[in-house]
Amino acid sequence: MHSISVKEFLLWKKNQLSKGGDLQSLYFLLDCIGGITTTTLNFSSLNHDGKLYLKKNLDFLESIWEEHLIGFTPIQYLCGFAFWRDLKLTVTDKVLIPRSETEIIVDIVFKLFEKKSKKFLFAELGTGSGAISIALALACPLWVGIATDIDPDALKIAYKNYKKFSNLSNLRFSCGHWWEPFESYKGKLDLAISNPPYIPKNTYEKLPKEVKNFEPKIALLGGEDGLKHIREIIQKAPLYLKEKGWLILENHFDQGGKIKQLLIKNGFTSVEIVKDLSGIGRFTIGRYK
């Protein structure tokens, strides 16, 4: 452990922020690599004569911070972790960094289904870090989930994250393109979830450097209009969902209306656009018949 005075730390913090970046990202670095929580840091500011104890020295932390600022590397990739709901997930550039707005998918699920329902089978298409499926599997140990991804490296990370939090075996992992791993589950799924690539091509080209240059293109780009993968998922979903089974999709802020029509066209009812905490229509849901 490295001991420093609060005064020394506050001066260091001021110096780092003067170079650029934001306080939240700096505190994220200090938590993940420095081993000191935001709560501790906030309390320390009340006692300038106190001490702080860090796992890494300030020079090391500064070098990571500068890599973040100069190279535009996402702080989550540099630290190797991302916080999502109450999970601290391992992330690399093989998976999309899980966003806080996506957390609402879990809340949508629990509004549609009782947490303790038995004989419940759910699927996540394109699991990435595993965030959504892991959150559901941990909250509902009686449920069985199947999380898929086309990238085997992403699946390895998702599996690692799952085993970090659970000794159960209620979440399975399978590699393949969208519905391919579910050939033996036709008509059996109570719920299917996907946060697929939905960024339109023109929008993708204008993404910030820290997104476009580092996060996997395969997890972001959704074709010319952003709906390439969503169309495929919706069109084939009726083969795999039970009658009255639900499909939950995350989408771009301006795609909800088109996705709603696609769902209705393919036999879905109770179709609804669900807003995120910012009031943006982030999710589109529907029940098959």
Number of C-alpha atoms within 10 A of each C-alpha: 11 11 12 15 14 20 17 14 18 15 10 15 16 11 12 19 13 10 12 13 15 11 13 10 15 20 18 21 23 22 19 20 20 21 15 18 14 15 10 11 17 10 10 19 14 10 11 14 11 12 15 17 15 18 16 15 15 17 10 11 18 17 11 18 24 16 14 21 17 11 12 16 21 21 21 22 20 18 19 16 20 22 18 18 17 7 14 16 26 22 25 22 17 22 25 21 24 20 12 12 16 18 16 19 22 17 11 14 17 14 10 10 13 10 16 13 12 12 9 17 21 23 27 25 27 25 29 31 29 28 26 23 28 25 18 21 21 17 14 18 18 16 19 19 25 21 27 30 25 20 19 16 15 24 24 17 19 27 17 15 20 24 13 12 14 14 9 11 12 17 23 14 21 18 18 16 14 21 20 13 18 20 10 9 15 14 16 17 25 21 24 22 24 23 21 26 22 24 24 18 15 13 12 19 12 10 12 10 14 15 18 14 15 17 20 17 17 14 21 20 23 21 16 14 14 23 22 17 16 21 14 12 20 22 15 13 25 22 17 21 24 20 16 16 21 27 28 24 23 25 23 17 16 11 19 23 13 11 23 19 12 16 24 17 12 15 15 24 17 14 19 18 21 20 16 17 11 8 9 15 20 23 26 22 22 22 23 22 15
